[in-house]
Amino acid sequence: MARRTAQYTEMDEGRDKGKVFLLTEMSAVQAEEWASRVLFALMATNIDLPPGFQHMGIAGMAEVGMKAIGKIPYTEAAPLLAMMMEGIEFIPTPSKPNVKRPLVLVGISPDIEEVMTSVHLKFEFWKLNMGFLGAVVNLFLPEEDTAAGNSLQPIM
């Protein structure tokens, strides 16, 4: 089965308005590595997930997760954020959505020219890839949650 993809069009006013990006789900190996690095970094910083985190649905988990990543020291978060950007391509001509290329992030003509576009893309990438986190989060839930039958279901 092919990896999931999502197209994102920047809607905020500014230099990136109307730009189109293609987000592709991480491979299983990349997702496991990424999730493990995030969870170990979160545990090392003693970040507590809110009660009922596993039942918040994709939007709630995405919001909590992105806020939690913001509490990881930058030296640990930077490579995780960079891995997210690796799964995003640029569609230079929106009328030709099959013509895409890797993002150009530096230089004279970067594809992203507004900070918020980068933030939006990372949030959308997080949501696209949340499915694999369901199983991983269960490994780290307190025993009373799993004993009570509170386990995450895969998000499709």
PyMOL commands that set and color helices and strands:
alter all, ss='L'
color gray80, all
select helices_A, chain A and resi 28-44+53-55+57-69+74-86+115-128+130-138+143-147
alter helices_A, ss='H'
color red, helices_A
select strands_A, chain A and resi 5-9+20-24+88-91+101-102
alter strands_A, ss='S'
color yellow, strands_A
deselect
rebuild
show_as cartoon
